[in-house]
Amino acid sequence: MCTSPGGRAPLASMRACSSSAACREALMASEFIVLSHREPYQEIETEDGPRLQRKTNGVFTTLDAVMRSRHGTWIAWKEIDPEHPFQTWIEVPSPRHPDRYNVHRIGLDADEARRFYYEFTSSAIWPVLFSLLDRARFTLDSWETYIRVNQEFADVVCEEAAPNAIVWVNDFHLMLTPELIRRRRPDLTLALFLHTTFPPPDVFAVIPWRKELLRGLLNLDLIGFHIPSYAVNFADTVSRFMGATPSAIAETELMAEGPAVAVPTYPRVIEFEGRRVALGAYPVGVDVPYFAEVAQRPDTRDQAAEIRARTGAETIILSAERLDYVKGAIERLECFERFLERHPEQHSRTSFVQIAVPTRTGMEEFQTMRRRAEEAVGRINGRFGTMEWQPVMHFYGSFAREQLVAFYATADVLWVTPLRDGLNLVVKEYIASRLGSEGVVILSEFAGAAAELREVVLTNPYSPDDMDRALEKALGMNEGERNARMLALRDRVINFDVHKWSQRFLGDVERVGSATGTILTP
């Protein structure tokens, strides 16, 4: 059994299983394990008691399908509610489903959850990964909690993994786990997919514990990034601070020039202390058949028509993002305000629909973001609105994917301008929902998707003039150009959907193996 420093037993070992059947199955070694900070299902209270509801995130949906086909184990943390018994093991989709798998929950009390999630991963690591250093905050107690939680995850993996099992770590919340696992289970194949950006060395350097985090990552067999430039940044960072050696330079399969995130080549292997870590670029896709099917439903078409009728406008611009400071919501609102100042003839003809999904609502910075956004919306509507026309329709709340498709189906322009973004799946969801050849996408050149979606209208969200130019270009584009761009974008999204993404990533994981660090063929 793996134990954490100081003899602290894993939380998982302190919790009883909810049923003897679940316990018996849980004790069986797993050949495929997924680690993430979030669970694939959430508990919803109903009149008949609690039930499990699958997360609507497209990547989680795909991982759910992979887990069911492999009968694996998904390990995630959950905050302990002292008013209710903690359930360590659950079976999903249900105990009677033929393709079920286990979810192992690691219980964190409220203080642990706060220090781990809000104070370290959200306030220290998140802003650094997105190169927004003025927002980064580092505290020793949150770092120590991060170590303990990563150790808890590693302990569970050590106990539950079958010999030579595959362990797939997701994202930056668990960067220490590869080293902690490797020390005791060198037989395991360890892979991580980073769903965010990875910054240049001088940015990552501000983290006081940069070497500990990098050493954790260098114990992986494969690291997957969305796009090659993140692999370049990682290789430069471990070369500068850890003395690692990049090798096996390959040409990019994506755009080699143009947007800020494009690079011509990137290393496929990092050599470090006798080990070889494979690197790869795997831009996540979306479930294209799902979005196409939902877009064709009569109720979706009815909702889309209702949205257009509510705006009363000829042209609808849509933004649908988490209300996160990296997403550029304020910059978009200010740009639209300038557009209305320049074009009084567009009053009553063009409306901006902004969907702001709540995120990290317990943090003051995100509460401030909400206030600023709502103040900007109120100012714009107060200046330009009439009894018949509201320039900005602002929706603050979470929407089911089916509801979002109705917005995608009715929007003439999708406006996605994050200050920085790992990839951005909203763009691909919009494209997948456009059954015809209409629609224009404005995309920040600092979003990872800019490296693969050549036919978007690129913009620099840090430049008000460039934001204005891009909006004017999108709204003034002729029908022929709109159609040609959208048809090309649909081909790109269809040809590399979320299922192909997971197949390619897992195929490379299986080829790499735990001991060799095999060079992957680009």
N, C-alpha and C positions, 0 to 999 in steps of 0.2 A: 504493500500500500504506500502511495506517495503521501508525504506529510509536508506541511508548510514549515518555514523557519520558526523556531521557538516552540515547536511541538503543537501548534494550533491545529486541531483536526478540521478537515474540510466541513463546511456547513452541510454539504450533502449527506455526510455520514451521520449527522445529528438528527435528520428528519426521517420520520417513518413513511413508508410507501402508503398510498391510499388504499391499496387492496393487495391481497396475497398473490393474485394472478399477475398484477403489475409488477410486484416484487420479483416473482419467479422469472418473468421475461426480462426484467431490468438487469438481472444478474448474468444474463447471457452476454458474452463478449460481442462487441459490435465491430464490424469490418469497415464501416463508413460512419464518420462522426463529423458533424457540422458544429462549429462554435460561432455564436454571435451574441451581441449584447441584448438583442431583442428576441422574443419568442415568435414563432411563426403563427401562433393563434392567440387570440385574446378571449378572456372569459366575459361573457355578456349575461347579465341577470335578466331572466325572463319570468313569466308567470309560473312556468313549470320548473323553475330553478335555473342554476347557471348552465350555460352551454358554451361550446367553443365556436368562435367565429374566425375564419382565416383572414390574415392581414391582406389588404388589397394591393400592397406593393407588388409590382410585377416580378421583381427578383425573388421575393419571398414565395410567390406562387410557383415559380420555376423550381426553386430549391425544394419546395414541398413535394413536387412531382418526382424529383430525383430521390428524395428521402423515401418516398413510398415504394419506388421501384427497387431500392436497395435495402429496405427495411433497416435503416440506420438509426442513429441516436443523435438528437439535436440537443445541444447544451446551451442554455441561456440563463440569465439571472432574472429574478423577480423580487420586488420589494415585499417584505413580510408584513402582512396585516395582522396586528396582535389580536384583532377581534375575530379572526377566522383561522382555522387550522391550515398549516402550510402543506401543500401537496407537492412533494418532490417530483414524483413521476406522473406523467399523463400519457395516454395513448391517443394518437391522432391519425386520421380523422375521427375514428371511434373504435372502441374495442372490438366491434363486430366487423369492421371493414377489412377486406382481404389484404389490402395493401397499406397496412398501418405501420407507424413507427413510433418510437418513444421520444418524448421530450423530458430531459432532466433539468429541473430548475435548481439553480443555486440561490438560496435565500439571502437577501441583504436586508438589514434593518434600515430604518429611515436615515440614520446618520451615515451609514456606509454608502447607501444609494446616493445621498447628497454629495459626499466627498468624491466618490468614484465617478458618477455621471455628470453632475452639474459643475463641480469644482475642478476636476482634472480633465476628463475627456472633452467637456464642452467649453470650459473656460481657459484651459491651458493648451491642449493639443489641437482642437478644432480651429481656432483662429490662426495658429502657426501653419497648419496644413494649407490654409487658404491665404497665407501671406498677409494677414491683417494683424500685424504685430502689436499695434496700439491697444488691441482688445485682449491680448494674452495676459493671464494672471497665473502665477505659480506659487503654490504653498507646499510646505514639506508634508503636512499631515494628509493632504489629498494625494500626494505622490505615494506615501506609505500605504494608503488605502488601495491605490491602483495596484501596487505590488501584491497586496494580500488577495485582492479579487482575482488577479491573473493567476496567482498560486492556487486558488480554489478551483478555477477552471482546469488548470494543469493536473491537479490531483484527481479530478473526476475522469479526465482522459486516461491517465495512467491506470486507473482502476478498471475502466470499462472497455478499453480498446483491445481488440483481438490482435494476435501477432501479425505484424506487417500490415496493419490497418491503414486506411487513408484518413487523415484529419484535415478538414478544410476550415481554416480560420477566416472569419469575415471582419474586415475593417480594423480601425486604429484603436479600438477599445481594448484589444487583447494582444498588444505587440510584444509583451514579455513571455507569453505562453509558449512560443516555439522553443526557446532556450530551456525553460523550466521542464517541458516535456522531454526534450532531447536528452537531458542529463540522465533520465531514468528509462526512457523508452527509445533508444536509438534505432530500433527496428521499424518505427512508424514513418510513413511518408507524410510530411508536413507541408501544406500549401496555404497561402494566404491570398485573398483577393482584396485589394484596397479600393473601396468604392468612392474615395475622395481624390483630390489632387495629391501630389507630393511636391514640396517646394524645393527651390535651389538650396545649396549648402549653407549660404550665409543666413538664410531665413531659418532653417531647421536648427541652426547653431544656437539660437537664443534659448532653447529648452535646456534647463540646467542638467537634465539627466539624459542628454542626447545619446551618449555612448551606450548606456544601458538599453535604451530602446532600439538602437541600431544593432547591438549584439543580439538582442532577441530576434530581430528580423533575419539576421544572417545565419540563424539556425534553421531556417526553412529550406525546403528542397526547391520550391517554386514560389515566386511572388508574381501575382498578376496585377497589372495596372490597366486602366481604361485605354490609355494612349501612350505612344512611345516616349513623349517628352517627360512624362512622370518617371519612366524607367531611367532616362538620362539623368534627371535630377537625383534620383536615389543612388545611382552608380557614382555620380560626382560626390555625393554626400558621404557614402561609406568609404570612398577612396580617400577623401580629405581627412576624415576624422577617425577612421578605423584601419587605414592602410590596406584596404581591400583592393583587388585588381580587377577591373572590368575587362572582358574579352568577348570574342565571337560577335564582332560588330556586324549588324545586319541592316539592310535598307528597310525603311518603313513601308508598310502596305497602305498607309493613309497619306494625307497631304504632306508633302515635304516642305512646302513653303506657303505663305499667305497669312493665315491667322497666327496670333501670338503663340499658340500652343503647338504649332507644327515644327517638326524636326526631320531631317533627311535620313538619319541613321540612329541606331541605339544598340547598346550592348545586350546580348542574350544570356551572358553568364557573368557572375561575380565569383572570384576566387578569394577565399579567406580562411586562413589557418588550416589548410589542407582540405577544405570543403569547397564544393562548387554549388552555387545557388543559381538556378535558372530564372531568368526574367522573361516576361511575355506581356504583350499588349492585347487586350481583349475588350473592346468597347461593348458594353452591355446593350442588348437589343430589347425589344418589347414583343409581346404576344400579338403578332399582327392578325392572325385569324380571329382572335377574341375581339379586338377593337373593330375590325371590319364587320363582324357579326352584330355587335351591339349597335354600330352606326346604322345598320340596315333595319333595325327593329322599328315598327310603327310608333311605339311609345317614345323612342329616342327622337324620331323625326318630329313628333308632336311637341316634345320639350324644346327642341331646337327652334321650331317656329314660334313657340311662346316666348323664348328668350329674345328673339329678334323683334317680336311685337312689343315687348316691354321696353326695349331700348328706343324704339321709334326711329331708328337710324338706318341709313342706307348701307353704311360701312361699320363693321364691328371689329375692334381691335381687342384681343384677349391676352391676358397674362394670368397664369395659374401656377403659383409657387408657394412654398412655405414662407411665412413672414419672418425671414431670417436676414440678418444684415448683409450676408454675402450675396443675396439674390437681387439686390438693386431696385427694390420697390420704390424708394423715394426718388431715385434718379429717373425712373420711368414716368412717375407722376409729374415731376418738374418738366420733363421733356414734352409731355402731352399738354401741359399748361402753356409752354412756349408755342406749341403748334397752334393752339386755339388763339393765341395773341396774334400770330402772323396770318391766320386764315379765318377771318370772320365769316367767309362764305361757307366754311365747313360746320359752323354752328348748326345744330339740329340735323346734320347729315352724318356725322361721325361720332361714335361713342366708344369709350374705353371701358371694358369689363375687366375688373381686377378681382381675382380669387386669391385671398390671403389665408393660407392654411395655418392654424396655430401650431407653434413649436416651442418647446422649452419655456412654457408659460410661467414657470416658477422663477425664471431668471429676470432680473431687473432690466438688462439690456434689451431683451425681447419684448418686455412690456413697454419700454420706451419706443421701440420700433413700431409697435401697434399704435401708440398715441401719435407719433409723427405721421404715419400713413393716414390715419383718420383725419388729422388736422389738414393735411394736404388735400385729401378728397373733399373735405368741407369747404376749403378755400376755393378750389377749382369750381365746384358746383355752385358756390355762392356768387362767384364772379361771372360765370358764363351761362348757368342754367336758366331755364324758363319753366313756365307751368307745364309745357308739353314735352320738354327735353331735359334729361339729366346727363351731363357730359361724362361723368364717371359713375359706373355702378360698381360699388365695392361690396364684396361678400367676404366676411370674416367667419371662417368655420371649415369643418372637414366635409368633404364630399365623397360619396361613393364613386368608384370608377365609372359606373354606368351614367351617373349624373355628369361627370366631366366630359364624357363622350358627346353628350348633347351640346355642351359649350364648344367643344372642338368642331363639331359638325356645322355650327352656325357662324363661327368666327372667320372673317375674311383675312385677317392678319393675326399671326401668333407672335407675341412680343416677349422674347426671353433674353434678358440682358443682365445676367449675374456678374458681379464684380470678379468672381472666380467660381468655377464649378467643376467637379470631377468629370461629369459627362453632361447630364441633363436629359432625363427620360421624357419629360413633358413634350419636348420637341418631337421625339419619335412617336409618342402616343398621338399627337396631333396629326402627324403625317399618315400614320396607320389608320386614322379615323376619317381621312379625306377620301371618299370613295371615287370622286371625280378628279379632275385635274386642276381644280381651283384652290387657291390658298397661297399665302406668302408667309415665310418665316423670317423674322429678324432675330439674329442670334449674336450674343456677345462672342468676340474672338477669344475670350478667356474661359469659355466653356469647352470642356473636352470634346463635345460633339462637333465643334467647329473644325476639328482635324479630319473628320470623315464626311461631313455633309457639305459638299462643295457648293451646292446651289442655293444656300441660304443667303440672305442679305447680312453681311457681317458688320458689326459695329464695335466701337470702343466705348464701354460704359463710363469710363473716366473722362471722356471728352464730350461736353454738352453739344459742341458743334457737330461732332460725328454722330451722336445720337439723333440730332435733328436731321442730318443728311439721310441717315438710314430710314427714318420714319417717312420722310418725304419720298424717298425712292420706292419704298414698299407700297405706299398709298397711290403713287403715280404710275406704277408699272402697268404696261399694256397687257391685254389678255393673252396674247401669244407667248410673251415671256413668262407670265405667271404659270401658264399651263406647262411649258417646257420645263421650268424649274421644279414644279411639283411632281411631274411624272418621273423625273430623274431622282428626286428625293425618295419617292415611294419605292423605286427599284432598289435603292440602297438599303432602306429600312426592311424591305421584304427579304432581301438576300442575306441579311445577317440579323436574324431575329434572336429572341432571348433563348430559344431552344438550341440554336446553333452555337450561341455564346457558351452555354453550359457544357455542351458536348465537346467543344474545342478546348475549353479550360480543363475539364476533367480528363479529356484524352491526353493532354500534356502532363497533367499530374500523374497519371498512371504510367506514362512513358518515362518520366523522370526517375521515379523510384527513390527510396529513402537513402541509399548509400552512395549513389554514383554522381548525382548532379549532372545528368546527361545533357549535352547540348541539344537544344530543340531546333528543328528545321523551321526557319521562318515561313 
